[in-house]
């Protein structure tokens, strides 16, 4: 059986691809599994990133708030110190959810050391993208435009504004924000060399984006359209901001959250002492980590298990890591995508209808399952449990009726094989995939709840994904003993919370299935 006991009261929910793996749905699943045990989930902690890491949990689309929102039994929703969060966006997300009956603020705790992001970071994000395209003559990177990288740059440059600043008198906050705005405007004008017309367009672009993103909140009557008008922050002179209007808006939003600002580290320690479980919800994935990914197609935070302890502010200790992937691969932006399908491929046409970003609505590229990336995430990152989603999307339908492919290695022009992801992206860009072929299956599998009831070829494909991961993780080495192999806990066969298979065979048995 796949539902083995968790090895710790701390559980990390991490992606092992390039994001968009379905990590959000894992949270309510773990909470449900542990609800009637002696260690129920009491805290879901957003560990890293910001509003660029959208998750969907139980049909609820989230950007900043932890996916524990979807489960009323989770007592605490925490935002750790490893997160950059725009206080206005917290309100934009929380109030519509409360209007729908979800308890948010009564459960929310924002760490005092969480970083405040604001309009200046979003303007810098747009300006740097403009710089890449118009000054460097490079392809656009495909940033979310949420200001995440500039916000984390303020941390490394020691220009932070913390949520703790909203607990002090406003003068210091206003001073820091004015300095931040001055720096941003100077960089945008003189370094990024943005034109005055482009500067004006940034405010219109942000207004349009947030009106689109918050259309439901407007329809619900929670906010007026004027709430999302960014042009009010622009002064008449180019490259200047209306500092009073900007500071008033952000102080109002941040100070209004003062009851929710506090010590996440004490919350986590208290819940652990009480024997309860804490889930760390990560944005992005192993391969988007700012250190382990491939610049510039990375995020600005650390995206794997060790960051849990930094963000929560607690001592390093045993933690149970969940690696999450899909049964095929997706990427956005300008990533090297070795297993990318041709856009005209029948399966690509089907999958692209499903693949749009939760945060931004961006169309994702689709490709075959890359076991090399996931195997390296296991070898170098480590995880004890595995969840793979969307195998149902691979069923034969319409013109799609061919074999499925799994990438088990890479090869260069000379025929040299690579069984791990090269760390030099110039080398990686020149590689082609080495595929295994696996026969597909017909029929809707979304209502199946037992592994044995899946079509035989779907069972074999599931086994082949796991075997491919293990072959990479321990290439040239013997596999660990059966009790030390990662456990394949959940197989997603549809988007609904109930559409999960939980009785997969033990990993050592499953990989023998051919």
N, C-alpha and C positions, 0 to 999 in steps of 0.2 A: 504493500500500500504506500501511497505517496505522502500521506499526512503524518509524517514523523514529528516527534516533539521538536520545538524550536530550541536552539542551543543557548539562548540568552533572552533576557527580558528586553534587550535592545535589539531592534530589527531595522536594518537599512534596506530601503527600497531604491535600487539603482538600475539605470539602463546600461546595457552592454553593447549597444550599437551606436547610432548617431542621434539618439533622441526619438521621441514619438513612438515609444514601444508599447504604450498602454500601462505605464506605471501607476497612474491614478486609480485604475480599477482594482489594483492589488490591495489598497488600503482597506476598503470596506470588507474585502474578502478575508483578510487576516483578522480584522476586528470581529467578524462573524464567527470565525473558527475558534477564537479565544474567549468569546463572550461568556460562555458558561464554564470556564476553567477558573483556576485559582489565580490566574495572571491575565486578567482582561486588559485590552488596550485602553489606556486612559489619556495618552498624549499622542497626538500626531504633530511632529515638528517639521516645518519647512526648513531645510538645511542650507540651501545655497541658491544662488541666482536671484531672480527678481520676477518682474512681470513678463519675462521672456520665456518662462517655463510653464506653459499651459498644460493642465491635466484635466481629464474628464473622469469623474467618479459618480457612479450611479446616475448617469445622464446629466450631471451638473458640470458645467464648464467653469474651470477656475484658472486664475493666473497667479495671484499672490497668496490667496488663502490656502491652507493645507486641505488635502482631500478628505480629512476627517469630518469636514462640514457635512458630508453626505450621510454620516452615521450619528444619530442623536445620542447614541450610547457612549461616544467618545467625549470625555469630560472636558478636555483641554485641547485647544488649537494654538500651537506655538509657532512663532516666527523667530528663528535663531539669529545670532550675531553674524552669521555668514551670508545674510540676505541683504540686498539693497531694495528698499521699498519706498515708493512714492506714496505719501500719506493720503493724497487725494484719491489715488487708485484703490487704496484699501476701502475707502468709503464707497467708491463706485461699485465695488464688488460686494461689499457687506450689506448695504442697505437693500438692494434688490433681492438678495437671498433672504433677508429678514422679512421682507414684504411677502415672500412666498412661504414663510413659516419656518425657516431654518434659524436656529439659535446660533448667532455668530459672535457678537461682541461679549456676551456673557461668558463665552468659553475662550475668548481670544487673549493671548498674552504675547506681546511683542518685546523682545529682549531690548534692554536699555542700550546695548551696544550694536543693535542693528543699524544699518546705514540708511540715511535719508537720501533718496534720489529725487530729482525735481526737473522742472522744465529745462534748465540749463544743460543737463545731461542729454536730454532728447535732442536739443538743438545741436549739440556737439556730435551726437551720433549721426544725424543727417549731414552735418558739415563734413565729417571725415569720409562719409560715403561719396559726397560730391567731390572731395579732394582726390579720392582714388580714381574716380571716373574722369574728371576734367583736368586735373593737374598731372597725375601719374599715368593717365590713359590706360587704366586697368579695368578689368571687368568688375561690376559692382559685387561686393562681397555677399550681399543678401542679408544685411543686419535686420533684426526685428524693429529697429528704430525706437526701442523702448529706453535707450540711454544706459544700458547695463554696463557696457565696457567703460564709458566715461565715468560712471559712478564708482566703479571699482578702482579706476585710475586715481580718483580723489583719495581713496584709502591708501594706496601705495605712495601717493605724494604727500600724505599727512595733511590733507585738507578736509578731513571727515566732518560731517555733521551727523551726530548720533540721535537716536530717538530719545535718549536721556536729555538732550537739549530742550525737549518740549516740557520737561519737568522743572526747568529753571525759568527765571524771568525772561521775557522776549528779547531784550536788548542784545544779548550775546548771539542769539539765533539770527537776528536781523543783520548783525555785523558780519557773521560768517556767510550768510546768504548773499549779501552785497559783494563781498570779496569773491565769492564763487562766480557770481554773475559777471563781474568785471573780467575775471580771467577767461571765462568762456567766450565772451564777446570779442576779446582781443585775439584769442586763438582762431575763432571763426573768421574774423576779418583779415588778419595778417598772416596766419600760418596756412589755414585752409583756403584762403583767397576766394571766399565765396562772394558772388556779386550781390549788390543790393536787392536786385529782383529775386534772386534765389533765396536770400535771407527772408524776404517777405513771404515767399512761397512755403517756407518751412512751417509758418504758423497756420497757413491754410491747410497744409497737408496734415498737420497734427489734429486740427479741428475736424477735418473730414474723417480721419481714422477713428477718432474717439466717438464721433457721432454714430459712425457705423458700428463700432464695438459695443456701444451703450444704447443702441436703439431700443432694446427691450426695456431697459430701465426708464427710458423716456416714455415709452408706451404705457408702462405701469404707473406713470405719474410720480415716480420717485425723484426724478431730476427734470429740470427744464433744460432745453437745448443750450441755453446761455451758459450752463455749467461747463460745457465742453468747448467754449469759444476761446481759443488760445490767442486770438488777435488782440485781446484786451491787455495782454502782457507786453505788447510791443509798443515802444515809444515812437514818436513821429520820425526821429532821426534814425537812419540805418545803424544796425549793430549796437543798439541800446535797448534796454528793457525798462519798463515802468516798475521800479523796484518796490514802491509802496504797494501797488496792486499785487505784485508777485509775493512779497513777504506776508501781506495780509492773508492771501489765499492759503499759503502753506502753513502759516502759524495757526490759522483757524482749523485746518485739517489735522495738523499734528497735535495741537493742544487738546482738540476734541477727543483724541485717542489716549489722553493721559491716563484714564482709569485702566487701560489695557497695556500699559508699559510697565515692565518690571523685570524680575530676575528669572529668566528661563532656566538657568543652571540650578537654582534652588528647587524649582518645580520638578525638574527631571530627577534630581537626587531624592526628593521626597517621595515621588511615585515609585522609584525603584525600591526604596526602603519598605514601602507598603506592599511590595510584591507584584506591582502592576507592570504592564508592558508599555514601552515607548517606541513608536515607529518614527524613524527618520526618513522623510520624503525628499528625495533628491530630484532636482531638475536636470535636464539635458542627459548626459550619459558619459561613460568612461572615455569614449573617443572624442568628446568635446571638452574634456578637461583642459584647462589653460596650460598645463605642463605636459600632459601625455598625448594631447591631440596634435593636430597639424595646423599651425598658424598660416593664414589668418582665420581659418575656418574652425575656430574654437570659441568657447564662451570665456568670460572673464573670471570665473570662479573655479574652485575645485569641486569635482562632480562625482567623487567616489567615496567609499566608506570612511576613510580616515577623517574627512572633513566633518563627519558627524560630531566628533569630540571637540573640535575647534568651535563649531557653531553652537553646540549645546553648552559648552563651557564646563565639561565634566571630565574626570580622569579617563585615560584610555583603559579599556577593559574589554572583556569578551563581548562580541556583537555578532548577530546572525544576519548575514547579507543575502538578499534576494536579488538575483540577476534577472532582468526582464528584457525580452526581445520579441520580435514578430517572426512569423514563419516565412517572411520575405524581408527585404530591406528597403528603407526609404532614406532619403537625404534631401536637404534644402540648401540653397546657396550655391557656392562655387566649389563644393567638395570634389575631390577625386573620388569617383564612384566606379570601382573596378567591375562590379557585377551589374551595372546598370542595364536594364532592358532597353531595346529599341522602342521608341514611342509608338511605333506602329504594331508592335507585338500584341496579339489578342489579349494576353494576360495583362500586359501593361495598360491597355485601354480600360480594362475592367478595374484594376487596382487604383488607377489614378482618379477614378470617380469617388473613391473612399478616402483619399489621402490629401487632406488639407489641415494646416496647422491650427491647433486650438487657440493659440494666442493671437496669431496674425492672419489666419486664413490663407497663408501661402500654399501654393501647389507644391507637393512633394514629388521628387523624382522617385521612381521605383526600380527595384532590381532583385536579383536572386539572393537567396540566403547565403551570407558570407560567414562560413564557420571559422575562418581564420581570425577575423576580428573578434568574434565571441570567444574563441578559444584563448586568444591572448588576454582578453579581459578576465578570463578565469585564471590563467597562469600568473598574471602580474597584478591583478586586482583582487581576485578571490571572491567566491560566493558559495554558499552552502545549499541554496535552493534556487530553482529555475522556474520561471514562468514564460511560456511562449504563447503569444496571442495571434489571432486572425488566421489560423489554419483553415477556417471555413471559407475564407476568401479565395483559396486556391482550387476549389472544386471546379471540375469541368462544367462549363456552361456556354451556350452560344457557340461562337467560333473557337473558343478556347478548349482544346482537347489534347494537348501534347504532353510530353514529359516535363517534369519539374527538374530544376537544376540546383545543386548545392555546390558552392565553391569550397574546395578543400585545400587549395594551395594556390600560389601565384607562380607565374613564369615570365622570364624576360625574353628578349629577342633571341638570345643565344641558347635558350632552352633550360637555363638554370632555374631550379625550383626554389621557391621561398615558402617555408612552412610557418613563418611568423610575419607579422606586419613590419616592413622596414621602417626604421625611425627617420630616415631621410625621405622627405616627401618627393624630391626629384627622382629618386629611385622608384618610389611607389607609383608615381604617375606613369612610368614606362612599362608597368607590368600588365599582364593579361590574366584572366582567371583560368584556373584548372577546375573543370566541373565533373561531378558525378551526375549521372542521369537516373531519375527515379520515375516510374510510371505514376500517372495521376489517377484520379477517381471521379466518379460521377455522383451527382445527388447532393441535396442539402444536408449538411451534417450539423446544422446549428441547434437541432433539438436533441442531439445525442448527449448523454451524460455519463456513459460508461465507456472506458477505453476499448473494451472488447467488442463493443457495438459499432465502432468506427469501421469504414471500409478497410479491407486488409492493406491496400496501398497507402491509405492515410496513416495507418499504424506504422508501416515500414518507413514512410517519410519522416514521421516523428522520431523514430529510432535513429534514422540516418542523420537528422539534425544534431541529436545528442552525441552520437558517435563521432561526427565531424568535429564538434567542439572538443571532445576529449582527445581525439587524435592530434589536434593542434596543441592543446594545453600540455600534453605529455609526449610530444613528438620525440621519438628516439629513446623514450624512457618507458619502463613498465607503468601501467596504471596503478594508482593507489589501491589499497584493499577496498572491498565493496562498501564497508561502513564509512569510508572516508571520501567516497565519490559524492559530488553534488547530487542532491535529490531533485528529480523532476516533479515538482509539486502540482502545478496547475497548467492545463492546456486550454486556452481560450478558443471557443468555437462560435463566438458571436459577440456583439457589443453589449448585450444586456448582462446585468450582474449575475443572473442565473446560468448564463451560457458558458460554463466552465466544467471541464472534466477533471476530477480530483483523484481518480483511482489508478493512476499510471503505475506500471510495474516498477520495482526497484531499478535504479539506473544500471546496475551490473547485469540485470536480466534484459532490460529494454535494449541495450546496445547490441545484444546478440540476435535481435530480430532482423531478419533480412528477407 
